[in-house]
Amino acid sequence: MVDTDLSSLVWHERRALDEVLFSLQTVRLHLEQSGERWLERTVDALLAAVEALRVATLERTVMSATEVDRSLQDLAADAAAPLDAILTDHRVTMRERVREIEAERDRIVTLLAVRETAGSAPPSAGAEADGVPPDGLAGPDEADVDADIAAALAGRARLRARMALTDLVPSELSDLLR
């Protein structure tokens, strides 16, 4: 593979890592500031960023098939200047991005757990002890049904977010950065 091609592919992968980190920070900020209102939308953006990272990693893996078992450190050691310094810089920066992604993911998991715990109270807690609503009508009132639906949708959004937080960094990329 031509050195400039490898450098270009690694740059593309590095930008994709930045986009995953940005998307994670967006999820966290929205959770902290506006609760779960924008969780579905921010998780969609995160999933798109993760998919772009997977594509970038796959492109680099396919294009550098002869170098597939070599890390960036190995490739930099064998490269001539200035590519050796460029690949070393990519490795250092990308490893830092992966650490930042893992830390951000952990923050979001904690936020989701806190929200799940806070939202675990029975949604229809307004009913009196005998099971009859305060207005005397037998059956759930509209506000309780709406609250139950909102709680179920929020729970679904939290579950989807937790699932999106798994496997953020492709294993092929982790292998490259070892």
FENCOR-V721933 format. One record per run of one state. SS is the DSSP state (A for helix, B for strand, O for the rest). FROM is the first residue (numbers start at 1). TO is the last residue. Records with the same first field share a line. If there is no record, write none. Layout:
# FENCOR-V721933
SS: FROM-TO, FROM-TO
This chain:
# FENCOR-V721933
O: 1-2, 35-38, 64-64, 68-71, 79-82, 119-141, 165-170, 177-178
A: 3-34, 39-63, 65-67, 72-78, 83-118, 142-164, 171-176
